[in-house]
Amino acid sequence: MVLVVRNDLKMGKGKIAAQCGHAAVGAYESGVRNTPAAIRKWQNGGQAKIALKVETEEAMMEIYRTAKANKLNCCLIRDAGRTQIEPNTKTVLAVGPAPNVAVDSVTGHLKLL
């Protein structure tokens, strides 16, 4: 699973951690319903999660569109707006769990957070 974090929002470390947690749980729940075989493989393989960054909302949305077009499990998080971020701001995109090759084809160009 890859967690794509919007770096342009300048979220605090705790906020990033919370948003990544929401994305990981959301992707897991979606995967249980839609891609159970990929979830089992991910669970048995150590449940890897890698945080990467993008600099704009548009860059994140392009990854989201490409992942969806490739039928990859995704979870896009929109913040509730109670603390640092405006309501409905897209903060983190989880891609996967899915085979590494499939996830890397969409996110392999990104840098580590």
N, C-alpha and C positions, 0 to 999 in steps of 0.2 A: 504494500500500500504506500502510495506517495501522497503527502500532504502539501499542497501548493498554497503558500501563504503570500498575501499581498504585502509587500515590503513598503509600498508607498504610503500606507496608512500609519506607519510609525507607531504600531501598537506596542504596549509594554510587554515584557516577557510573560507575565501572568496572563494577560489577555490573549496572547498568542497561544499559550498552553491550553487555555480554556477553549478557544476556538478550534484548535487542532483536536482536542478531546471530543468536541461535538461532531466534528467531521469524521473522525475515526469510528465513533459509535454509530453514526448515521450510515456510513458506508458498510459497516459490519451488518447492521440490521437489514439494509437493502440487499446485501449479498446473500444473507440467509434466505431471503424470499426468492431472489432472482438467479443467483449463481451459487447454489449450495456446494457443488463440487469444488469450486475455486476457494470457497470459505474453508472447507475441510483441509485442502492442501495447504492453505495459508496458516491455519491453526497448527497443523502438524509440522510445519516448517519454521516455527518460531515467531510467527506474527510480526514480521518486519514492518516498520513504519519509518519512512524517510521524509524529512521536511526540506522542501525546496522553496525558492522564492521567485516571485514575479514582481515587476515594477509598476504594473498598471492593472486596472480592472479588465480592460480589453484583452490584455495578454492572458489573464486567467480565463476569461470567457472563451477565447479561441481554443485553449486547451480543453475546456469543458465541451465545446462543440465537437472537436475532433475526437475526444474520448467517447462521447455519445454516438457519433457516426461510426466508430469502430466497435460499438456495442460493449464498451467497458462499463463496469459498475462505477458509479460516481455519487458523490454527495456534496452539494454546494451549500455552504453555510451563509446565512444572512443574519447579521447581528440584530439583537432586539433593541439596541440603542439605550441601554440603561446606564452605561458607564462612559467609555472613551469614544465610542463610535456612534455615528448617526444611525437611526433605525433603518433597517433593511439594507445596510451596506454589506456587500459580498466580501467576506473576509478570507475564507479558506475553502479550497476544493480538495476533496479526497478522491483519488483515482485508484480503483482496485477494492479489495484484493482481486488480483488477476495475475496471469503469468507475467514474469519479469519482462520478457521480450515485448509483450503487448503494452505494458505500462511504459516501458522505456521508449517505445515508438512515439509516444505522445509527450513524455516529460523528460526524455534523456538530454535535451539541450539546456535544461535549467541548472542553476547553481544551488549548492546547499545553502540553507538558511543559516 
